[in-house]
Amino acid sequence: MATPIDDVIEHLVAGIVEHPDDVDVRAKQGRRGELFEVRVHPEDLGKVIGRQGRTATAIRKVVNAVAGKG
């Protein structure tokens, strides 16, 4: 079952890719807490990462703000 954070990530990523139906977000438990795995169409990978990882960093910051983490 999707959590609200999964939905936020999926919404953000689907808004910037060419193939929004191929966006898949899964939550996993890691040693440092919850980890979200985002899968997209291979052609959209660069858009999600962004130049020097800026888009991925921005998504991470928004998700942390929504989740209430500093």
DSSP file (Angstrom, degrees, kcal/mol; ACC not computed):
  #  RESIDUE AA STRUCTURE BP1 BP2  ACC     N-H-->O    O-->H-N    N-H-->O    O-->H-N    TCO  KAPPA ALPHA  PHI   PSI    X-CA   Y-CA   Z-CA
    1    1 A M              0   0    0      0, 0.0     2,-0.2     0, 0.0     0, 0.0   0.000 360.0 360.0 360.0 137.8    0.0    0.0    0.0
    2    2 A A        -     0   0    0      1,-0.0    24,-0.1     4,-0.0     0, 0.0  -0.484 360.0-143.6 -77.2 141.5    1.3    3.4   -0.9
    3    3 A T     >  -     0   0    0     -2,-0.2     4,-2.0     1,-0.1     5,-0.2  -0.542  30.6-103.2 -94.1 166.8    2.1    5.9    1.8
    4    4 A P  H  > S+     0   0    0      0, 0.0     4,-2.0     0, 0.0     5,-0.1   0.860 124.0  53.9 -59.3 -33.7    1.5    9.7    1.5
    5    5 A I  H  > S+     0   0    0      2,-0.2     4,-2.5     1,-0.2     5,-0.2   0.903 105.3  53.2 -68.2 -39.8    5.3   10.2    0.9
    6    6 A D  H  > S+     0   0    0      1,-0.2     4,-2.8     2,-0.2    -1,-0.2   0.922 109.3  49.8 -56.5 -44.1    5.2    7.6   -1.9
    7    7 A D  H  X S+     0   0    0     -4,-2.0     4,-2.4     2,-0.2    -2,-0.2   0.880 109.5  50.5 -64.8 -38.7    2.3    9.6   -3.5
    8    8 A V  H  X S+     0   0    0     -4,-2.0     4,-2.6     2,-0.2    -2,-0.2   0.942 112.8  46.0 -63.9 -47.5    4.3   12.9   -3.2
    9    9 A I  H  X S+     0   0    0     -4,-2.5     4,-2.7     1,-0.2     5,-0.3   0.933 113.4  49.3 -61.3 -46.4    7.4   11.4   -4.8
   10   10 A E  H  X S+     0   0    0     -4,-2.8     4,-2.6    -5,-0.2    -1,-0.2   0.905 111.7  49.2 -61.2 -41.4    5.3    9.9   -7.6
   11   11 A H  H  X S+     0   0    0     -4,-2.4     4,-1.2    -5,-0.2    -1,-0.2   0.924 113.2  46.4 -64.1 -45.6    3.5   13.1   -8.2
   12   12 A L  H  < S+     0   0    0     -4,-2.6     4,-0.4     2,-0.2     3,-0.2   0.938 117.1  42.6 -62.8 -47.6    6.7   15.2   -8.4
   13   13 A V  H >X S+     0   0    0     -4,-2.7     3,-1.5     1,-0.2     4,-0.9   0.906 110.2  55.7 -68.6 -42.0    8.5   12.7  -10.7
   14   14 A A  H 3< S+     0   0    0     -4,-2.6     3,-0.3    -5,-0.3    -1,-0.2   0.795 101.9  60.5 -62.0 -26.8    5.5   12.1  -12.9
   15   15 A G  T 3< S+     0   0    0     -4,-1.2    -1,-0.3    -3,-0.2    -2,-0.2   0.660 109.8  39.1 -74.4 -16.1    5.3   15.8  -13.5
   16   16 A I  T <4 S+     0   0    0     -3,-1.5     2,-0.2    -4,-0.4    -1,-0.2   0.476 100.9  82.2-113.6  -3.3    8.8   16.0  -15.0
   17   17 A V     <  -     0   0    0     -4,-0.9    27,-0.0    -3,-0.3     6,-0.0  -0.621  69.8-134.7-104.1 163.0    9.1   12.9  -17.1
   18   18 A E  S    S+     0   0    0      1,-0.2     3,-0.1    -2,-0.2    -1,-0.1   0.717 103.6  45.5 -82.3 -23.8    7.8   12.0  -20.6
   19   19 A H    >   +     0   0    0      1,-0.1     3,-1.7    22,-0.1    22,-0.4  -0.666  63.5 166.2-120.9  73.8    6.4    8.7  -19.6
   20   20 A P  G >  S+     0   0    0      0, 0.0     3,-1.3     0, 0.0    -1,-0.1   0.757  73.0  64.9 -64.6 -23.4    4.5    9.3  -16.3
   21   21 A D  G 3  S+     0   0    0      1,-0.2    -7,-0.0    -3,-0.1    -2,-0.0   0.705  96.3  58.7 -71.1 -17.0    2.8    5.9  -16.5
   22   22 A D  G <  S+     0   0    0     -3,-1.7     2,-0.4    -8,-0.1    -1,-0.2   0.397  77.1 115.3 -91.8   2.4    6.1    4.2  -16.0
   23   23 A V    <   +     0   0    0     -3,-1.3     2,-0.4    -4,-0.2    17,-0.2  -0.599  40.5 177.9 -76.8 128.9    6.9    5.9  -12.7
   24   24 A D  E     -A   39   0A   0     15,-2.5    15,-3.1    -2,-0.4     2,-0.5  -0.990   8.9-169.9-135.5 124.9    7.1    3.4   -9.8
   25   25 A V  E     +A   38   0A   0     -2,-0.4     2,-0.4    13,-0.2    13,-0.2  -0.959   6.9 179.5-118.3 130.0    8.0    4.3   -6.2
   26   26 A R  E     -A   37   0A   0     11,-2.5    11,-3.4    -2,-0.5     2,-0.4  -0.991  19.9-138.5-131.3 138.7    8.7    1.7   -3.6
   27   27 A A  E     -A   36   0A   0     -2,-0.4     2,-0.3     9,-0.2     9,-0.2  -0.791  23.4-180.0 -95.2 137.1    9.6    2.2    0.1
   28   28 A K  E     -A   35   0A   0      7,-3.3     7,-3.9    -2,-0.4     2,-0.6  -0.974  27.8-121.8-133.6 149.2   12.3    0.0    1.6
   29   29 A Q  E     +A   34   0A   0     -2,-0.3     5,-0.2     5,-0.2     2,-0.2  -0.816  37.2 175.6 -92.0 124.8   13.7   -0.1    5.1
   30   30 A G  E >   -A   33   0A   0      3,-3.1     3,-1.3    -2,-0.6     5,-0.0  -0.587  47.6 -92.7-116.2-178.5   17.4    0.4    5.3
   31   31 A R  T 3  S+     0   0    0      1,-0.3     3,-0.1    -2,-0.2    -2,-0.0   0.826 126.4  44.8 -65.2 -31.3   19.9    0.8    8.1
   32   32 A R  T 3  S-     0   0    0      1,-0.3     2,-0.3     0, 0.0    -1,-0.3   0.197 125.9 -88.1-100.1  16.9   19.5    4.6    8.1
   33   33 A G  E <  S-A   30   0A   0     -3,-1.3    -3,-3.1     2,-0.0    -1,-0.3  -0.802  81.2  -1.2 116.8-157.8   15.7    4.5    7.9
   34   34 A E  E     -A   29   0A   0     -2,-0.3     2,-0.4    -5,-0.2    -5,-0.2  -0.512  58.4-163.9 -77.7 136.6   13.2    4.5    5.1
   35   35 A L  E     -A   28   0A   0     -7,-3.9    -7,-3.3    -2,-0.2     2,-0.6  -0.969   7.0-149.2-121.5 133.4   14.6    4.5    1.6
   36   36 A F  E     -A   27   0A   0     -2,-0.4     2,-0.6    -9,-0.2    -9,-0.2  -0.913   6.3-157.1-108.2 123.9   12.5    5.3   -1.5
   37   37 A E  E     -A   26   0A   0    -11,-3.4   -11,-2.5    -2,-0.6     2,-0.5  -0.875   8.3-163.5-100.4 124.4   13.3    3.6   -4.7
   38   38 A V  E     -A   25   0A   0     -2,-0.6     2,-0.4   -13,-0.2   -13,-0.2  -0.937   4.1-170.1-112.8 124.3   12.1    5.4   -7.8
   39   39 A R  E     +A   24   0A   0    -15,-3.1   -15,-2.5    -2,-0.5     2,-0.3  -0.948  11.8 168.8-115.5 134.0   12.0    3.6  -11.2
   40   40 A V        -     0   0    0     -2,-0.4   -17,-0.1   -17,-0.2     5,-0.1  -0.845  45.8 -73.0-134.0 169.6   11.3    5.5  -14.4
   41   41 A H    >>  -     0   0    0    -22,-0.4     3,-2.0    -2,-0.3     4,-0.6  -0.390  50.2-115.8 -59.7 141.1   11.4    4.8  -18.1
   42   42 A P  G >4 S+     0   0    0      0, 0.0     3,-0.8     0, 0.0     4,-0.4   0.811 115.3  57.5 -53.7 -33.0   15.1    4.6  -19.3
   43   43 A E  G 34 S+     0   0    0      1,-0.2     4,-0.2     2,-0.1     3,-0.2   0.738 106.3  50.5 -69.6 -21.3   14.6    7.7  -21.5
   44   44 A D  G <> S+     0   0    0     -3,-2.0     4,-1.8     1,-0.2     3,-0.4   0.480  80.7  94.9 -94.9  -4.3   13.5    9.8  -18.4
   45   45 A L  H <X S+     0   0    0     -3,-0.8     4,-2.1    -4,-0.6     5,-0.2   0.897  83.8  50.9 -58.0 -44.2   16.4    8.9  -16.1
   46   46 A G  H  > S+     0   0    0     -4,-0.4     4,-2.9    -3,-0.2    -1,-0.2   0.848 107.7  53.6 -62.9 -34.7   18.4   12.0  -17.0
   47   47 A K  H  4 S+     0   0    0     -3,-0.4    -1,-0.2    -4,-0.2    -2,-0.2   0.871 109.8  47.3 -68.1 -36.3   15.4   14.2  -16.3
   48   48 A V  H  < S+     0   0    0     -4,-1.8    -2,-0.2     1,-0.1    -1,-0.2   0.880 118.2  40.5 -73.9 -37.6   14.9   12.8  -12.8
   49   49 A I  H  < S-     0   0    0     -4,-2.1     7,-1.7    -5,-0.2     6,-0.7   0.931  95.9-169.3 -75.6 -46.5   18.6   13.1  -11.9
   50   50 A G    ><  -     0   0    0     -4,-2.9     3,-1.6    -5,-0.2     2,-0.3  -0.055  41.6 -31.5  80.1 173.2   19.2   16.4  -13.5
   51   51 A R  G >  S-     0   0    0      1,-0.3     3,-1.9     2,-0.2     4,-0.1  -0.508 133.8 -11.2 -68.3 124.6   22.4   18.2  -14.1
   52   52 A Q  G 3  S-     0   0    0     -2,-0.3    -1,-0.3     1,-0.3    -2,-0.1   0.757 125.9 -65.7  54.3  28.4   24.9   17.3  -11.4
   53   53 A G  G <> S+     0   0    0     -3,-1.6     4,-2.3     3,-0.1    -1,-0.3   0.647  97.3 136.5  76.4  14.9   22.0   15.7   -9.5
   54   54 A R  H <> S+     0   0    0     -3,-1.9     4,-2.3     2,-0.2    -4,-0.2   0.895  70.3  47.7 -65.5 -40.7   20.2   19.0   -8.9
   55   55 A T  H  > S+     0   0    0     -6,-0.7     4,-2.6     2,-0.2    -5,-0.2   0.932 112.9  48.5 -66.6 -44.5   16.7   17.7   -9.7
   56   56 A A  H  > S+     0   0    0     -7,-1.7     4,-2.3     1,-0.2    -2,-0.2   0.899 112.3  49.8 -61.2 -40.6   17.2   14.6   -7.5
   57   57 A T  H  X S+     0   0    0     -4,-2.3     4,-2.2    -8,-0.3    -1,-0.2   0.899 110.2  50.2 -64.7 -41.0   18.4   16.8   -4.7
   58   58 A A  H  X S+     0   0    0     -4,-2.3     4,-2.3     2,-0.2    -2,-0.2   0.911 110.6  49.1 -64.8 -42.4   15.4   19.2   -5.1
   59   59 A I  H  X S+     0   0    0     -4,-2.6     4,-2.5     1,-0.2    -2,-0.2   0.922 110.4  51.6 -61.8 -43.5   13.0   16.2   -5.0
   60   60 A R  H  X S+     0   0    0     -4,-2.3     4,-2.4     1,-0.2    -2,-0.2   0.897 109.7  49.7 -60.1 -41.8   14.8   14.9   -1.9
   61   61 A K  H  X S+     0   0    0     -4,-2.2     4,-2.1     2,-0.2    -1,-0.2   0.904 111.3  48.2 -65.8 -41.9   14.4   18.3   -0.2
   62   62 A V  H  X S+     0   0    0     -4,-2.3     4,-2.5     2,-0.2     5,-0.2   0.927 112.3  49.0 -64.0 -44.2   10.7   18.6   -0.9
   63   63 A V  H  X S+     0   0    0     -4,-2.5     4,-2.5     1,-0.2    -2,-0.2   0.913 110.7  50.2 -63.1 -43.1   10.1   15.1    0.3
   64   64 A N  H  X>S+     0   0    0     -4,-2.4     5,-2.9     2,-0.2     4,-0.7   0.883 110.7  50.1 -62.6 -37.5   12.0   15.8    3.5
   65   65 A A  H ><5S+     0   0    0     -4,-2.1     3,-0.5     3,-0.2    -2,-0.2   0.913 112.4  46.5 -66.3 -42.6   10.0   19.0    4.1
   66   66 A V  H 3<5S+     0   0    0     -4,-2.5    -2,-0.2     1,-0.2    -1,-0.2   0.879 112.1  51.1 -66.0 -37.5    6.7   17.2    3.5
   67   67 A A  H 3<5S-     0   0    0     -4,-2.5    -1,-0.2    -5,-0.2    -2,-0.2   0.610 116.5-115.3 -76.8 -11.8    7.8   14.4    5.9
   68   68 A G  T <<5 +     0   0    0     -4,-0.7     2,-0.3    -3,-0.5    -3,-0.2   0.718  67.4 140.2  85.7  21.5    8.7   16.9    8.5
   69   69 A K      <       0   0    0     -5,-2.9    -1,-0.3    -6,-0.2    -2,-0.1  -0.774 360.0 360.0 -99.0 144.5   12.5   16.2    8.5
   70   70 A G              0   0    0     -2,-0.3    -1,-0.1    -5,-0.0    -5,-0.1   0.464 360.0 360.0 -72.8 360.0   15.0   19.0    8.8
